[in-house]
Amino acid sequence: MRYTEKDIRNIPLTEFMAALGEKPVRFFENMKLYYAPQRDDPEPMLVVNTSTNKWYDHATDQTGDIIDLASLKMNPMLYMNPQDFILKYMNEYEQGKELSAMARRPQEPTVISLDVKKVKLTDFMKALGQENPVAADGNLRIYNTPYDSRHEPTMVINTETNLWRDTKSGAYGGIYDLAYELTGSCNMSELNRYIAAQMSSIQRAEAKQEPEVSKPKRGMCL
């Protein structure tokens, strides 16, 4: 799944702690004891109440919700607000779980006939649900970023070079780099399967739109 800002208040703190790489040290009914993610403590000092979805820090007497914890953990030089920090970590965590589940699932060998390197980025964006760019300027096409929760129009595709660049984050590259941003995977086989799966959907849709060629009727001989 993909989290958005409206989901943040409902995210269990235990899931957020897992996304930060923290596991509970001890359990007390509805209480879970953790090492505080924002510090390097010798003892676990942070308690999460799973009933209220709140946390309490025994070292500082601070308490709060997921946004308060994210504010303490995030680097203010990298993030403008804690919501962005939460969404980044939670979505990457979910992607990791999905990829792990795929890796454990027995699969039949997949034959990929698509030459991924020849796929046009504009066609790949159509497969991702963006039929048309937000704007165009010469050989440049501007799209809403498909891998960012805000979906801002900061992704620019150069149709001549078939490369893209994000004017906000600075990310750039070809179709594999874009697939990495979307999946978080560095495995070439997984990226190939992901791209092929996305492109197959648009290929099926185009096939349905092609008019059937009717065979000429045989004339009657007199």
KATAVEN-V8987 format. One record per residue. N is the residue number from 1. RES is the residue in three letters. BURIAL is b if it has 9 or more other C-alpha atoms within 8 Angstrom, else e. Layout:
{{N & RES & BURIAL} {N & RES & BURIAL}}
//
This chain:
{{1 & MET & e} {2 & ARG & e} {3 & TYR & b} {4 & THR & e} {5 & GLU & e} {6 & LYS & e} {7 & ASP & e} {8 & ILE & b} {9 & ARG & e} {10 & ASN & e} {11 & ILE & b} {12 & PRO & e} {13 & LEU & b} {14 & THR & e} {15 & GLU & e} {16 & PHE & b} {17 & MET & b} {18 & ALA & b} {19 & ALA & b} {20 & LEU & e} {21 & GLY & e} {22 & GLU & b} {23 & LYS & e} {24 & PRO & b} {25 & VAL & b} {26 & ARG & e} {27 & PHE & b} {28 & PHE & e} {29 & GLU & e} {30 & ASN & e} {31 & MET & b} {32 & LYS & b} {33 & LEU & b} {34 & TYR & b} {35 & TYR & b} {36 & ALA & b} {37 & PRO & b} {38 & GLN & e} {39 & ARG & e} {40 & ASP & e} {41 & ASP & e} {42 & PRO & e} {43 & GLU & e} {44 & PRO & b} {45 & MET & b} {46 & LEU & b} {47 & VAL & b} {48 & VAL & b} {49 & ASN & b} {50 & THR & b} {51 & SER & e} {52 & THR & e} {53 & ASN & b} {54 & LYS & b} {55 & TRP & b} {56 & TYR & b} {57 & ASP & b} {58 & HIS & b} {59 & ALA & e} {60 & THR & e} {61 & ASP & e} {62 & GLN & e} {63 & THR & e} {64 & GLY & b} {65 & ASP & b} {66 & ILE & b} {67 & ILE & b} {68 & ASP & b} {69 & LEU & b} {70 & ALA & b} {71 & SER & b} {72 & LEU & e} {73 & LYS & e} {74 & MET & b} {75 & ASN & e} {76 & PRO & e} {77 & MET & e} {78 & LEU & e} {79 & TYR & b} {80 & MET & e} {81 & ASN & e} {82 & PRO & b} {83 & GLN & b} {84 & ASP & b} {85 & PHE & b} {86 & ILE & b} {87 & LEU & b} {88 & LYS & e} {89 & TYR & b} {90 & MET & b} {91 & ASN & b} {92 & GLU & b} {93 & TYR & b} {94 & GLU & b} {95 & GLN & b} {96 & GLY & b} {97 & LYS & e} {98 & GLU & e} {99 & LEU & b} {100 & SER & e} {101 & ALA & e} {102 & MET & e} {103 & ALA & e} {104 & ARG & e} {105 & ARG & e} {106 & PRO & e} {107 & GLN & e} {108 & GLU & e} {109 & PRO & e} {110 & THR & e} {111 & VAL & e} {112 & ILE & e} {113 & SER & e} {114 & LEU & e} {115 & ASP & e} {116 & VAL & b} {117 & LYS & e} {118 & LYS & e} {119 & VAL & b} {120 & LYS & e} {121 & LEU & b} {122 & THR & e} {123 & ASP & b} {124 & PHE & b} {125 & MET & b} {126 & LYS & b} {127 & ALA & b} {128 & LEU & e} {129 & GLY & e} {130 & GLN & b} {131 & GLU & e} {132 & ASN & e} {133 & PRO & b} {134 & VAL & b} {135 & ALA & e} {136 & ALA & b} {137 & ASP & e} {138 & GLY & e} {139 & ASN & e} {140 & LEU & b} {141 & ARG & b} {142 & ILE & b} {143 & TYR & b} {144 & ASN & b} {145 & THR & b} {146 & PRO & e} {147 & TYR & e} {148 & ASP & e} {149 & SER & b} {150 & ARG & e} {151 & HIS & b} {152 & GLU & e} {153 & PRO & b} {154 & THR & b} {155 & MET & b} {156 & VAL & b} {157 & ILE & b} {158 & ASN & b} {159 & THR & b} {160 & GLU & e} {161 & THR & e} {162 & ASN & b} {163 & LEU & b} {164 & TRP & b} {165 & ARG & b} {166 & ASP & b} {167 & THR & b} {168 & LYS & e} {169 & SER & e} {170 & GLY & e} {171 & ALA & e} {172 & TYR & b} {173 & GLY & b} {174 & GLY & b} {175 & ILE & b} {176 & TYR & e} {177 & ASP & b} {178 & LEU & b} {179 & ALA & b} {180 & TYR & b} {181 & GLU & e} {182 & LEU & e} {183 & THR & e} {184 & GLY & b} {185 & SER & e} {186 & CYS & e} {187 & ASN & e} {188 & MET & e} {189 & SER & e} {190 & GLU & b} {191 & LEU & b} {192 & ASN & b} {193 & ARG & b} {194 & TYR & b} {195 & ILE & b} {196 & ALA & b} {197 & ALA & e} {198 & GLN & b} {199 & MET & b} {200 & SER & e} {201 & SER & b} {202 & ILE & b} {203 & GLN & e} {204 & ARG & e} {205 & ALA & e} {206 & GLU & e} {207 & ALA & e} {208 & LYS & e} {209 & GLN & e} {210 & GLU & e} {211 & PRO & e} {212 & GLU & e} {213 & VAL & e} {214 & SER & e} {215 & LYS & e} {216 & PRO & e} {217 & LYS & e} {218 & ARG & e} {219 & GLY & e} {220 & MET & e} {221 & CYS & e} {222 & LEU & e}}
//
